[in-house]
Amino acid sequence: MTAPWREEWSRHIYNQCIIRVPDRDAVLASLRERGIGCAIYYPVPLHLQECFQTLGHAEGDLPEAERAALETISIPVFSLLTDEEKAHVADTVLELTGGSA
């Protein structure tokens, strides 16, 4: 996983930590079974959302966006998350993905 990029003079608020994983639905279910909060925030790419239908895009027009919508999940990120909890989440994701996250 790569940390979000930022300018040196700025700071990141880390509102969401979105990762891309193979077999997203299985990873999501396993994380939830283990009590690790996770979510899918972007299940439909923008160009396929109803509010953008007037732009005329169809499925297949933006394959990378469509693939990302099928492979991304959000894992916990908040100020009270301890180092131990962060390590647990990271280790669990790596275990579930065979180290491919």
GROMACS elastic network, one bead per residue, 0.5 to 0.9 nm:
[ bonds ]
;  ai    aj funct       b0    kb
    1    19     6  0.70316   500
    1    20     6  0.82375   500
    1   100     6  0.86739   500
    1   101     6  0.58491   500
    2     5     6  0.85088   500
    2    19     6  0.88665   500
    3    17     6  0.89867   500
    4    12     6  0.81803   500
    4    14     6  0.85847   500
    4    17     6  0.88632   500
    5    12     6  0.87751   500
    6     9     6  0.82931   500
    6    10     6  0.65533   500
    6    11     6  0.69565   500
    6    12     6  0.70251   500
    7    10     6  0.53421   500
    7    11     6  0.76308   500
    8    11     6  0.76717   500
   12    15     6  0.83520   500
   13    16     6  0.85861   500
   14    17     6  0.67155   500
   14    77     6  0.67972   500
   14    78     6  0.75305   500
   15    77     6  0.70058   500
   15    78     6  0.74260   500
   16    74     6  0.64856   500
   16    75     6  0.75143   500
   16    76     6  0.75577   500
   16    77     6  0.62366   500
   16    78     6  0.84148   500
   17    73     6  0.82554   500
   17    74     6  0.53751   500
   17    75     6  0.56214   500
   17    76     6  0.67342   500
   17    77     6  0.60422   500
   18    40     6  0.88481   500
   18    41     6  0.87681   500
   18    72     6  0.63587   500
   18    73     6  0.55254   500
   18    75     6  0.64402   500
   19    71     6  0.81354   500
   19    72     6  0.54505   500
   19    73     6  0.56043   500
   19    74     6  0.62515   500
   19    75     6  0.74038   500
   19   101     6  0.73045   500
   20    24     6  0.78244   500
   20    68     6  0.71823   500
   20    70     6  0.88334   500
   20    71     6  0.51990   500
   20    73     6  0.65041   500
   20    74     6  0.88388   500
   20   101     6  0.66554   500
   21    24     6  0.55482   500
   21    27     6  0.76638   500
   21    71     6  0.54328   500
   21    72     6  0.62353   500
   21    73     6  0.76205   500
   21    93     6  0.86868   500
   21    97     6  0.69178   500
   21   100     6  0.73833   500
   21   101     6  0.55968   500
   22    25     6  0.87340   500
   22    26     6  0.88051   500
   22    27     6  0.80211   500
   22    71     6  0.62158   500
   22    72     6  0.87264   500
   22    97     6  0.68706   500
   22   100     6  0.79137   500
   22   101     6  0.79187   500
   23    26     6  0.56708   500
   23    27     6  0.64334   500
   23    28     6  0.87470   500
   23    70     6  0.87125   500
   23    71     6  0.70884   500
   23    97     6  0.82569   500
   24    27     6  0.51437   500
   24    28     6  0.59872   500
   24    29     6  0.86007   500
   24    70     6  0.70555   500
   24    71     6  0.52706   500
   24    72     6  0.67566   500
   24    73     6  0.71737   500
   25    28     6  0.50145   500
   25    29     6  0.61662   500
   25    30     6  0.86026   500
   25    70     6  0.86875   500
   25    71     6  0.83498   500
   25    73     6  0.89863   500
   26    29     6  0.51605   500
   26    30     6  0.61575   500
   26    31     6  0.85938   500
   26    96     6  0.87268   500
   27    30     6  0.51174   500
   27    31     6  0.60803   500
   27    32     6  0.85808   500
   27    73     6  0.89428   500
   27    93     6  0.76355   500
   27    96     6  0.62760   500
   27    97     6  0.73739   500
   28    31     6  0.52352   500
   28    32     6  0.62707   500
   28    33     6  0.86554   500
   28    38     6  0.67683   500
   28    39     6  0.75410   500
   28    40     6  0.86224   500
   28    73     6  0.73498   500
   29    32     6  0.51740   500
   29    33     6  0.61326   500
   29    34     6  0.87104   500
   30    34     6  0.62991   500
   30    35     6  0.87634   500
   30    36     6  0.86751   500
   30    96     6  0.77183   500
   31    34     6  0.51585   500
   31    35     6  0.64260   500
   31    36     6  0.51395   500
   31    37     6  0.70839   500
   31    38     6  0.71044   500
   31    89     6  0.85391   500
   31    92     6  0.76394   500
   31    93     6  0.77903   500
   31    96     6  0.84857   500
   32    36     6  0.52860   500
   32    37     6  0.61598   500
   32    38     6  0.69469   500
   33    36     6  0.75002   500
   34    37     6  0.88523   500
   34    92     6  0.89288   500
   36    75     6  0.78946   500
   36    76     6  0.76560   500
   36    89     6  0.71020   500
   37    74     6  0.85270   500
   37    75     6  0.64997   500
   37    76     6  0.61421   500
   38    73     6  0.67395   500
   38    74     6  0.53670   500
   38    76     6  0.64965   500
   39    73     6  0.56979   500
   39    74     6  0.51519   500
   39    75     6  0.69782   500
   40    43     6  0.61193   500
   40    69     6  0.86708   500
   40    72     6  0.68854   500
   40    74     6  0.60822   500
   41    44     6  0.89358   500
   41    69     6  0.89987   500
   41    72     6  0.84127   500
   41    73     6  0.71406   500
   41    74     6  0.70166   500
   42    45     6  0.66992   500
   42    46     6  0.85335   500
   42    68     6  0.88452   500
   42    69     6  0.59943   500
   42    70     6  0.87644   500
   42    72     6  0.77976   500
   42    73     6  0.83013   500
   43    68     6  0.88801   500
   43    69     6  0.51600   500
   43    70     6  0.67107   500
   43    72     6  0.83050   500
   44    47     6  0.82908   500
   44    48     6  0.64706   500
   44    49     6  0.63990   500
   44    65     6  0.88803   500
   44    66     6  0.73758   500
   44    69     6  0.58147   500
   44    70     6  0.81614   500
   45    48     6  0.56309   500
   45    49     6  0.66229   500
   45    62     6  0.87336   500
   45    65     6  0.58938   500
   45    66     6  0.57511   500
   45    67     6  0.88344   500
   45    68     6  0.80401   500
   45    69     6  0.58302   500
   46    49     6  0.52570   500
   46    50     6  0.86852   500
   46    51     6  0.85958   500
   46    52     6  0.71095   500
   46    65     6  0.82151   500
   47    50     6  0.84388   500
   47    51     6  0.88394   500
   47    52     6  0.60585   500
   47    53     6  0.73108   500
   47    55     6  0.78194   500
   47    56     6  0.84672   500
   47    57     6  0.59893   500
   47    58     6  0.75472   500
   47    59     6  0.84129   500
   47    61     6  0.84526   500
   47    62     6  0.78133   500
   47    65     6  0.85780   500
   47    66     6  0.89742   500
   48    51     6  0.84709   500
   48    52     6  0.68716   500
   48    53     6  0.67984   500
   48    57     6  0.68238   500
   48    58     6  0.66357   500
   48    59     6  0.68445   500
   48    66     6  0.86925   500
   49    52     6  0.56063   500
   49    53     6  0.66314   500
   50    53     6  0.52338   500
   50    54     6  0.84668   500
   51    54     6  0.76331   500
   52    55     6  0.57274   500
   52    56     6  0.78816   500
   52    57     6  0.82167   500
   53    56     6  0.56654   500
   53    57     6  0.67668   500
   53    58     6  0.84911   500
   54    57     6  0.80773   500
   57    60     6  0.85477   500
   57    61     6  0.63388   500
   57    62     6  0.84851   500
   58    61     6  0.57284   500
   58    62     6  0.83973   500
   59    62     6  0.73745   500
   59    63     6  0.78994   500
   59    66     6  0.79027   500
   60    63     6  0.53275   500
   60    66     6  0.76235   500
   61    66     6  0.87813   500
   62    65     6  0.55646   500
   62    66     6  0.63324   500
   62    67     6  0.87736   500
   63    67     6  0.59972   500
   63    68     6  0.85031   500
   64    67     6  0.50146   500
   64    68     6  0.60600   500
   64    69     6  0.85632   500
   65    68     6  0.50843   500
   65    69     6  0.62324   500
   65    70     6  0.88340   500
   66    69     6  0.51525   500
   66    70     6  0.66228   500
   66    71     6  0.89745   500
   67    70     6  0.51870   500
   67    71     6  0.63498   500
   67    72     6  0.87993   500
   68    71     6  0.50550   500
   68    72     6  0.58884   500
   69    72     6  0.59826   500
   69    73     6  0.88328   500
   70    73     6  0.88708   500
   74    77     6  0.86833   500
   75    89     6  0.77796   500
   76    81     6  0.79426   500
   76    86     6  0.81048   500
   76    89     6  0.77991   500
   77    80     6  0.85996   500
   77    81     6  0.68364   500
   77    86     6  0.82618   500
   78    81     6  0.56744   500
   79    82     6  0.82569   500
   81    84     6  0.81542   500
   81    85     6  0.60755   500
   81    86     6  0.65263   500
   82    85     6  0.50812   500
   82    86     6  0.61965   500
   82    87     6  0.85814   500
   83    86     6  0.50284   500
   83    87     6  0.61327   500
   83    88     6  0.85563   500
   84    87     6  0.51330   500
   84    88     6  0.61613   500
   84    89     6  0.87391   500
   85    89     6  0.62119   500
   85    90     6  0.85806   500
   86    89     6  0.52323   500
   86    90     6  0.61784   500
   86    91     6  0.85060   500
   87    90     6  0.50909   500
   87    91     6  0.58728   500
   87    92     6  0.83453   500
   88    91     6  0.51575   500
   88    92     6  0.59747   500
   88    93     6  0.85478   500
   89    92     6  0.51707   500
   89    93     6  0.61849   500
   89    94     6  0.86287   500
   90    93     6  0.52015   500
   90    94     6  0.61950   500
   90    95     6  0.85631   500
   91    94     6  0.51151   500
   91    95     6  0.60600   500
   91    96     6  0.86103   500
   91    99     6  0.88316   500
   92    96     6  0.60868   500
   92    97     6  0.85165   500
   93    96     6  0.51465   500
   93    97     6  0.60718   500
   93    98     6  0.83495   500
   93    99     6  0.76979   500
   93   100     6  0.88455   500
   93   101     6  0.69237   500
   94    97     6  0.52096   500
   94    98     6  0.57526   500
   94   100     6  0.66355   500
   94   101     6  0.60694   500
   95    98     6  0.52824   500
   95    99     6  0.61483   500
   95   100     6  0.89361   500
   96    99     6  0.75817   500
   96   100     6  0.88836   500
   96   101     6  0.89195   500
   97   100     6  0.53958   500
   97   101     6  0.61363   500
   98   101     6  0.78985   500
